[in-house]
């Protein structure tokens, strides 16, 4: 989390990220977005900043922008459980149920001991996604048999 190109140290970036997270938690998405955009510019290789921007976009129902940020975060860190779970939620809301279920399953696979609270959310969401798929299949089958 240090970018020697601009002289910013890891602790300074971490402090700004914590500040951005506080704004996010308070619902001040504009301030949070500004901080995380600044952090992305200072350290573009840090996946967490993209995940944070995705979470802000998701909270504001900007699903395409959220998806883009989660994709960028996962390109930087394929094991970012938060990005996987949140991207899965975006995909679920966009109707991409199979892809959503894959994201949730991948997040669960990353935490086989179920230590991360995100894993519980992923398990619940994958169950909901699979239930939706099964219901759609039943509906399609009943339409075919009429």
C-alpha distance (Angstrom), angle and dihedral (degrees) to the residues before:
residue distance angle dihedral
X1 . . .
X2 3.78 . .
X3 3.75 124.6 .
X4 3.76 110.7 -162.8
X5 3.82 91.3 -175.6
X6 3.79 93.1 75.1
X7 3.79 99.9 26.2
X8 3.80 94.7 -112.5
X9 3.78 113.3 142.1
X10 3.78 128.9 -142.6
X11 3.81 93.3 -109.8
X12 3.81 91.2 51.8
X13 3.80 91.8 50.5
X14 3.79 91.1 46.3
X15 3.80 90.9 51.1
X16 3.81 90.8 51.5
X17 3.81 90.8 47.1
X18 3.80 90.3 52.2
X19 3.79 89.3 49.7
X20 3.81 90.3 50.3
X21 3.80 90.8 48.8
X22 3.81 90.7 52.1
X23 3.80 90.3 52.9
X24 3.80 89.0 49.1
X25 3.81 91.8 50.6
X26 3.82 89.8 50.2
X27 3.80 91.1 51.4
X28 3.80 93.3 -112.4
X29 3.78 92.4 134.9
X30 3.80 96.0 164.7
X31 3.81 92.2 58.5
X32 3.80 92.2 42.7
X33 3.81 91.4 49.2
X34 3.80 91.3 51.0
X35 3.79 92.2 52.6
X36 3.80 95.3 46.6
X37 3.80 92.5 45.9
X38 3.81 87.8 52.6
X39 3.80 90.0 48.9
X40 3.82 91.8 49.5
X41 3.79 89.1 54.0
X42 3.82 91.8 49.4
X43 3.81 96.1 44.4
X44 3.82 111.3 15.1
X45 3.82 92.3 172.8
X46 3.83 94.0 65.3
X47 3.82 109.0 100.4
X48 3.82 94.5 -165.1
X49 3.80 92.0 70.0
X50 3.81 91.1 55.3
X51 3.79 90.4 46.0
X52 3.80 89.2 52.5
X53 3.81 91.7 49.7
X54 3.79 88.8 49.7
X55 3.81 91.3 51.3
X56 3.80 90.6 50.5
X57 3.81 90.9 49.9
X58 3.80 90.9 47.3
X59 3.80 90.6 51.2
X60 3.81 88.6 52.3
X61 3.84 92.6 47.1
X62 3.81 91.7 -115.2
X63 3.80 90.8 140.5
X64 3.80 99.6 170.4
X65 3.80 92.1 50.2
X66 3.80 90.4 45.4
X67 3.81 90.8 51.3
X68 3.80 91.1 49.6
X69 3.81 92.4 51.3
X70 3.81 93.9 46.5
X71 3.82 89.8 49.0
X72 3.81 89.6 51.9
X73 3.80 91.3 47.7
X74 3.80 91.2 50.9
X75 3.81 91.3 48.1
X76 3.81 86.4 58.1
X77 3.82 95.5 41.0
X78 3.80 118.2 12.8
X79 3.83 89.9 -171.3
X80 3.81 96.0 59.1
X81 3.81 99.3 127.9
X82 3.80 93.3 -171.4
X83 3.80 91.4 54.5
X84 3.81 91.0 47.1
X85 3.80 95.0 49.6
X86 3.78 93.3 44.1
X87 3.80 93.5 45.0
X88 3.79 87.0 50.4
X89 3.79 89.6 53.7
X90 3.80 91.0 49.8
X91 3.79 90.7 49.1
X92 3.80 90.6 48.0
X93 3.80 90.7 52.3
X94 3.81 90.2 47.8
X95 3.80 90.0 52.8
X96 3.82 95.5 -109.6
X97 3.78 91.2 130.9
X98 3.80 99.7 162.6
X99 3.81 92.6 50.2
X100 3.80 89.7 46.0
X101 3.79 91.4 52.6
X102 3.81 89.5 50.0
X103 3.82 91.0 53.7
X104 3.80 91.8 48.7
X105 3.81 92.2 47.1
X106 3.82 90.9 49.7
X107 3.83 90.5 51.3
X108 3.80 90.2 50.5
X109 3.82 90.3 48.8
X110 3.81 89.3 55.0
X111 3.81 90.4 58.9
X112 3.82 108.1 38.8
X113 3.81 91.6 162.7
X114 3.81 91.7 54.4
X115 3.81 94.0 -127.6
X116 3.81 97.8 138.2
X117 3.84 116.1 77.6
X118 3.79 87.6 -140.6
X119 3.78 88.6 65.2
X120 3.79 91.5 62.5
X121 3.79 89.5 51.5
X122 3.82 89.8 47.9
X123 3.81 91.1 50.3
X124 3.81 90.9 51.7
X125 3.79 93.0 45.7
X126 3.81 94.4 46.8
X127 3.81 88.6 51.7
X128 3.80 90.0 50.8
X129 3.81 91.5 47.2
X130 3.79 92.3 49.9
X131 3.80 90.8 47.4
X132 3.80 89.2 52.4
X133 3.81 91.1 50.3
X134 3.80 91.5 49.1
X135 3.80 92.2 48.0
X136 3.80 90.5 50.4
X137 3.79 90.6 49.6
X138 3.81 91.6 49.7
X139 3.79 90.6 48.8
X140 3.80 92.4 48.8
X141 3.79 90.8 47.5
X142 3.80 92.7 51.0
X143 3.83 89.9 49.6
X144 3.80 90.3 52.9
X145 3.78 93.3 49.3
X146 3.81 95.1 52.5
